[in-house]
Amino acid sequence: MFRMNIKKSFSLFYMLLFILLCSCGYSMHRYSSLPFTEIKIGLIENRTLEPKLQDKLHKALTEEFLNHGISINPAADLKITGIIHSFDMITLSEKKGVAVEYQVIIRADFRIIDEKGDIKDIKNISSPFIVSFTGSEDFGRLLANRDAAMERALSDVAMQIIGSLIYK
């Protein structure tokens, strides 16, 4: 009798999990259903004072496209370019007058150009999540935490771009 209730509990759990996943907007897509299979990443322009930000965004876009089954090809018909407009670090908390927690915010505009020359502008993309990091007395650790937070923010921007392209 007890064994039967456990089986019913597990099947009820999986049924509720399935309903939850279907109702929250989550959906699964096959690679074959993607609107495109390859893309060219063009010029990423950095209009901030943060050095090498364009290279880091290019890397984040490449990784996210590859994670979604989209190859990077310089001869692809679809091309993406971007302009990074701002890179901000905001102090979230202080301890004894010294900032100990920061938030990284990156804002960029992107342009998608298809094989016909049609242009789609995607404006004011930024990390939808709060990407923060903590500082310490060790300057090296602070810089490492800052770089990791910057990479997470750039990855969030790349995910948002890919989401807007795949799930129109």
C-alpha positions in Angstrom: 0.0 0.0 0.0 2.8 2.4 1.0 4.7 1.5 -2.2 1.7 2.4 -4.3 1.4 5.8 -2.8 5.0 6.6 -3.5 4.5 5.7 -7.2 1.4 7.9 -7.4 3.3 10.7 -5.7 6.1 10.5 -8.2 3.8 10.4 -11.2 1.8 13.4 -9.8 5.1 15.2 -9.3 6.2 14.7 -12.9 2.8 15.6 -14.2 2.9 18.9 -12.2 6.4 19.6 -13.4 5.3 19.1 -17.0 2.3 21.5 -16.5 4.6 24.0 -14.8 7.1 23.9 -17.7 4.4 24.2 -20.3 2.7 27.1 -18.6 5.7 29.3 -17.8 6.5 30.0 -21.5 9.4 27.5 -21.6 9.6 25.7 -24.9 12.0 23.4 -26.6 13.1 23.8 -30.1 15.0 21.5 -32.4 18.1 22.7 -34.3 16.2 22.1 -37.5 13.5 24.5 -36.5 15.9 27.4 -36.1 15.2 30.4 -38.4 18.9 30.3 -39.5 21.9 28.0 -39.0 24.8 30.3 -39.5 25.6 34.0 -38.9 28.5 36.4 -39.5 29.6 38.5 -36.6 30.6 41.9 -38.0 32.1 44.9 -36.4 31.4 45.4 -32.7 32.2 49.0 -31.9 33.2 50.0 -28.3 32.2 53.6 -27.5 33.0 53.2 -23.8 36.3 53.9 -22.0 36.5 50.2 -21.1 39.3 48.6 -23.1 38.8 45.4 -25.1 35.0 45.3 -24.3 34.2 44.7 -28.0 36.4 41.6 -28.1 34.8 40.2 -25.0 31.3 40.8 -26.5 32.4 39.2 -29.7 33.5 36.1 -27.7 30.2 36.1 -25.7 28.1 36.2 -28.9 30.2 33.5 -30.5 29.8 31.2 -27.5 26.1 31.8 -27.2 25.4 31.2 -31.0 27.4 28.0 -30.8 25.5 26.9 -27.7 22.3 27.3 -29.7 23.5 25.3 -32.7 24.2 28.3 -34.9 27.6 28.3 -36.5 29.8 31.4 -37.1 30.7 31.8 -40.8 32.3 34.8 -42.4 30.4 34.0 -45.6 27.0 33.7 -43.9 24.0 35.6 -45.4 22.9 36.9 -42.0 25.2 39.4 -40.3 25.1 41.0 -36.9 26.9 44.2 -35.9 26.8 46.1 -32.6 27.7 49.3 -30.8 28.4 49.2 -27.0 27.2 52.5 -25.7 27.9 52.3 -22.0 29.7 50.3 -19.4 28.8 51.3 -15.8 29.9 50.0 -12.4 27.5 51.1 -9.7 28.3 50.8 -6.0 25.7 48.7 -4.3 27.0 48.7 -0.7 29.8 50.1 1.3 31.6 49.0 4.4 33.5 51.6 6.5 33.4 54.1 3.6 34.8 51.7 1.1 32.7 50.2 -1.7 32.5 46.4 -1.3 29.7 45.4 -3.7 29.3 46.6 -7.3 26.9 46.1 -10.1 27.9 45.9 -13.8 25.6 47.3 -16.4 26.4 47.2 -20.1 24.1 48.7 -22.8 24.4 48.1 -26.5 22.5 48.4 -29.8 22.6 45.8 -32.5 21.9 45.6 -36.2 20.9 42.5 -38.1 21.3 42.5 -41.9 19.9 39.6 -43.9 20.8 38.3 -47.4 18.3 40.7 -49.0 19.9 43.7 -47.3 16.9 44.2 -44.9 17.9 45.7 -41.6 16.5 45.0 -38.2 17.7 47.3 -35.4 17.6 46.0 -31.8 18.1 48.9 -29.5 19.0 49.4 -25.8 20.0 45.8 -25.0 21.4 45.4 -21.5 21.8 42.6 -19.0 18.3 41.7 -17.8 19.7 40.4 -14.5 21.6 42.2 -11.8 25.2 41.1 -12.2 27.1 42.0 -9.1 30.4 41.2 -7.5 32.1 41.9 -4.2 35.4 43.6 -3.5 38.0 42.9 -0.9 41.3 44.2 0.4 43.1 42.2 -2.3 43.2 44.3 -5.5 44.0 41.3 -7.7 40.9 39.5 -6.4 38.8 42.6 -7.0 39.9 42.8 -10.6 39.3 39.0 -11.1 35.7 39.4 -9.7 35.1 42.4 -11.8 36.2 40.6 -15.0 34.0 37.6 -14.1 31.0 39.9 -13.5 31.7 41.7 -16.8 31.7 38.3 -18.7 28.4 37.3 -17.1 26.8 40.6 -18.1 28.1 40.2 -21.7 26.8 36.7 -21.8 23.4 37.9 -20.6 23.4 40.5 -23.4 24.4 37.8 -25.9 21.6 35.6 -24.7 19.1 38.4 -25.0 20.1 39.0 -28.6 19.9 35.4 -29.5 16.5 35.1 -27.9 15.2 38.0 -29.9 16.5 36.5 -33.1 15.4 32.9 -32.6 12.1 33.5 -30.7 10.7 36.4 -32.7 
